[in-house]
Amino acid sequence: MKSSTSSSLNPATMFFAGSISLPLLRGLMGFAQWLAPTLAGRLAFALFSTPMPTKRRSPSAATDGPWRAEHWELMGLRLCTWRLSEAEGEPTRPRVLLVHGWAGSAKQMRPLAERLWSQGYEPLALDLPAHGHSQGWQTHMPQFVQALHAAAQRYGPLHAVVAHSLGAVAASHAVATGLPASKLVLIACSAPPRQVLSWFVACFGLGRAGLTALQARLEHLAGIQLDAFEPAWLATRLKLPLLLIHDEQDKAAPLIHAQALQQALPRGRLMLTQGLGHRRILADPAVAEAVLGHLAEDQSEG
């Protein structure tokens, strides 16, 4: 599949160049392909499934200021949700699940979470598998989706899900496949997995065979084809009010993919920002106000 950006703007290249030596990784991958294609495939999937930079955190931490870590299990894996200690005394607040992106953590969602709390909501900030204070060193999109469904079962009913980057891709699919929520906000939503795989393959020169093998592995894990993350598939299943917020200069998640999703969705709206990029957008006050406005809208509107 052809990338929608030039190789110089390949988000995968920018991502890996910023974490460890990209030339070294490319050399190792090339040698593995020459030595044993099967080995190269395993190495490629391991690299694709490993969030970088490698997380550094104290797994035993239970509190972070007013935030309390709540640990729970998903198929033998210990996950972590961050909740404000005050929430125990106010159980009737509408709950909003906050979901970070690849190589991020729940802590990135704190500015938005605190604004939601100030307006009467209970924010639930989830550390996805292999991120933050949740267990694991490798993960993938199917596991992201599993974690979101499990979180909804544990903490529901949810008023809304607000998600960032690849977490937004997972959230859109999870809601489309039955995760109960009244509202959905996707901030700096990444491209669908098929495009992300294409960027990754181009970054490491794996070729069409490598792309096919990685896609087959992901589809086997998910039990579905990757078409189920594409705008055309989501369009017939996402009927709830949906707000996309995206920066025009986002290099990690090119705007064209958010535009394609918004155009496909019957109740999707797109808000554009300028100069915030892929991560700073999470702490922007105007973005928080837009999220609050969307969550407060009457569901009959639109």
C-alpha positions in Angstrom: 0.0 0.0 0.0 1.3 3.4 -0.9 1.9 5.9 1.9 -0.1 9.1 1.9 3.1 11.0 2.8 6.5 11.3 1.3 9.3 9.1 2.8 10.8 12.2 4.4 7.6 12.7 6.3 6.9 9.1 7.2 5.7 9.2 10.8 7.3 5.9 11.6 10.7 7.2 10.5 10.3 10.2 12.7 9.1 8.1 15.6 12.0 5.6 15.6 14.6 8.2 14.8 13.6 10.0 17.9 14.0 7.0 20.2 16.9 4.9 19.2 19.3 4.5 16.3 17.3 4.1 13.2 20.3 3.2 11.0 21.2 0.4 13.4 17.7 -1.0 13.5 17.5 -0.9 9.7 20.8 -2.7 9.5 19.7 -5.4 11.9 16.5 -5.8 10.0 18.2 -6.1 6.7 20.6 -8.7 8.0 17.8 -10.7 9.5 15.9 -10.7 6.1 19.1 -11.9 4.4 19.8 -14.6 7.0 16.3 -15.9 7.6 13.0 -14.3 6.4 11.0 -16.0 9.1 13.3 -14.6 11.8 13.0 -11.2 10.2 9.2 -11.4 10.4 9.4 -12.2 14.1 11.8 -9.4 14.8 9.6 -6.9 12.8 6.5 -7.8 14.7 8.4 -7.6 18.0 9.6 -4.1 17.1 6.2 -3.0 15.8 4.6 -4.1 19.1 7.1 -2.5 21.4 6.3 1.1 22.6 9.3 3.3 22.5 11.0 4.9 24.2 10.9 2.1 26.7 8.8 3.1 29.7 10.4 4.1 32.9 8.2 4.1 35.9 7.8 2.6 39.4 5.4 -0.3 39.1 4.5 -0.2 42.8 3.4 3.5 42.9 -0.2 3.8 44.1 -0.7 7.5 44.3 0.4 10.6 42.3 -0.8 13.7 44.2 -4.6 13.6 44.3 -4.6 10.7 41.8 -5.0 7.1 42.9 -3.9 4.1 40.9 -6.5 1.3 40.7 -5.1 -2.0 39.4 -7.2 -4.7 37.8 -6.6 -7.7 35.6 -7.3 -8.5 31.9 -6.4 -12.0 30.9 -3.7 -12.3 33.5 -2.2 -8.8 32.7 -2.4 -6.2 35.4 -3.7 -2.9 34.1 -3.9 0.5 35.8 -6.6 3.2 35.9 -6.0 6.5 37.5 -8.9 8.1 39.5 -9.1 11.2 41.7 -9.3 10.3 45.3 -12.3 12.6 45.7 -14.4 10.6 43.3 -15.2 8.0 46.0 -17.4 10.5 47.7 -19.2 11.5 44.5 -20.3 8.3 42.8 -23.1 9.9 40.7 -20.8 11.9 38.4 -20.9 11.0 34.7 -17.8 8.9 33.9 -15.5 9.8 31.1 -12.8 7.2 30.0 -9.6 8.9 28.9 -7.3 7.0 26.6 -3.7 7.9 25.6 -1.9 7.0 22.5 1.1 4.8 21.5 4.2 5.3 23.7 2.1 7.7 25.9 0.5 7.3 29.3 -2.5 8.3 31.3 -0.5 11.2 32.7 -0.7 13.0 29.4 -4.4 13.2 29.9 -4.2 14.9 33.3 -4.9 18.5 32.1 -8.0 17.4 30.4 -9.0 15.1 33.2 -8.7 17.9 35.8 -10.9 20.2 33.6 -13.5 17.5 33.3 -13.6 17.1 37.0 -14.1 20.8 37.6 -17.2 20.6 35.4 -18.8 17.7 37.2 -17.5 14.6 35.4 -15.5 11.8 36.8 -12.4 11.2 34.6 -11.0 7.7 34.4 -7.5 7.8 32.9 -6.4 4.4 31.6 -2.9 3.2 31.2 -3.1 0.8 28.2 -1.2 -2.5 28.2 2.6 -2.1 28.1 2.2 1.7 28.9 2.5 3.7 32.1 1.8 1.6 35.2 0.1 -1.2 33.3 2.0 -4.5 32.9 3.7 -5.7 29.7 6.4 -4.7 27.3 4.7 -5.4 24.0 1.2 -4.7 22.9 -0.9 -4.1 19.7 -4.1 -2.7 18.4 -6.3 -5.8 19.2 -5.1 -5.7 22.8 -5.9 -2.0 23.0 -9.5 -2.8 21.9 -9.8 -5.6 24.4 -8.6 -3.3 27.2 -11.2 -0.6 26.3 -14.0 -3.1 26.3 -12.9 -4.5 29.6 -12.6 -1.0 31.1 -16.1 -0.1 29.9 -17.4 -3.3 31.6 -15.6 -2.5 34.8 -16.4 1.2 35.0 -19.6 1.6 33.0 -22.0 3.1 32.2 -19.7 5.6 30.5 -20.9 9.0 29.4 -18.1 9.4 27.0 -14.7 8.2 25.7 -12.0 10.7 24.9 -9.0 9.2 23.2 -5.7 10.4 21.6 -3.7 9.2 18.7 -3.6 5.4 18.2 -5.8 5.2 21.3 -8.4 7.1 19.3 -8.2 4.5 16.5 -8.8 1.8 19.1 -11.7 3.7 20.7 -13.5 4.3 17.4 -13.4 0.6 16.7 -14.4 -0.4 20.3 -17.4 1.9 20.3 -18.4 0.6 16.8 -18.3 -2.9 18.2 -20.5 -2.3 21.2 -18.6 -0.4 23.8 -21.4 1.6 25.5 -20.8 5.4 25.5 -23.0 8.3 24.7 -20.3 10.6 23.2 -16.9 10.1 21.6 -14.0 12.5 21.2 -11.0 11.6 19.1 -8.0 13.9 19.5 -5.1 13.8 17.0 -6.5 10.5 15.7 -3.9 8.3 14.0 -4.2 6.7 10.6 -5.9 3.2 10.5 -3.6 0.2 11.3 -3.1 -0.7 7.6 -1.6 2.7 6.9 0.5 2.6 10.1 1.8 -0.8 9.0 2.7 0.6 5.6 4.7 3.4 7.2 6.5 0.9 9.4 7.4 -1.4 6.5 8.6 1.6 4.4 10.7 2.8 7.3 12.6 -0.5 7.6 12.6 -1.6 3.9 10.6 -4.8 4.6 8.8 -4.8 1.2 5.4 -6.1 0.3 6.1 -9.6 1.8 6.8 -8.0 5.1 3.7 -5.9 5.0 1.5 -8.9 4.2 3.0 -11.0 7.0 2.6 -8.2 9.6 -1.0 -7.6 8.5 -1.8 -11.3 8.7 -0.4 -11.5 12.2 -2.5 -8.6 13.4 -5.6 -9.9 11.8 -5.1 -13.3 13.4 -4.7 -11.7 16.8 -7.8 -9.5 16.3 -9.9 -12.2 14.7 -11.0 -9.6 12.1 -9.6 -8.0 9.0 -8.0 -4.6 9.3 -10.8 -3.2 7.2 -12.7 -2.9 10.4 -10.6 0.1 11.4 -11.2 2.0 8.1 -13.6 4.9 7.8 -15.9 3.1 5.4 -16.4 0.2 7.9 -16.9 2.6 10.8 -19.3 4.8 9.0 -22.2 2.4 9.2 -21.6 1.6 12.9 -20.6 4.8 14.6 -24.0 6.6 15.0 -23.3 8.6 18.2 -22.2 12.2 18.3 -18.4 12.3 17.5 -15.9 15.2 17.7 -12.5 15.0 16.0 -9.9 17.6 17.1 -6.8 17.7 15.0 -3.9 20.1 14.5 -3.2 21.1 10.9 0.6 20.7 11.6 0.4 17.3 13.1 3.3 15.3 11.6 2.7 12.1 13.6 -0.9 11.8 12.5 -1.4 13.5 9.2 -4.7 15.5 9.0 -5.8 13.8 5.9 -6.8 10.7 7.8 -8.9 12.6 10.4 -10.6 14.4 7.5 -11.4 11.1 5.8 -13.0 9.7 9.0 -15.0 12.9 9.6 -16.4 12.8 6.1 -17.4 9.2 6.4 -19.3 9.6 9.7 -22.9 10.7 9.8 -22.5 12.6 13.1 -18.9 13.5 13.0 -17.5 17.0 13.4 -13.9 18.2 12.9 -12.3 21.0 14.9 -8.9 22.2 13.6 -6.1 23.8 15.7 -2.9 25.5 14.6 0.6 25.0 16.0 -0.2 22.5 18.7 1.2 19.4 17.0 0.5 15.9 18.1 1.0 16.0 21.9 0.7 19.6 23.0 -2.9 19.5 21.8 -3.8 17.5 24.9 -3.0 20.4 27.3 -4.6 23.2 25.3 -7.4 25.1 27.2 -9.4 25.7 24.0 -9.3 22.0 23.2 -10.6 21.2 26.7 -13.4 23.6 26.3 -14.4 22.0 22.9 -14.4 18.6 24.6 -16.6 19.9 27.4 -19.0 21.5 24.9 -19.3 18.3 23.0 -20.0 16.2 26.1 -22.6 18.7 27.3 -24.6 18.8 24.0 -28.1 17.4 23.9 -27.8 14.0 22.1 -30.8 14.9 20.0 -28.8 17.7 18.3 -26.9 17.1 15.1 
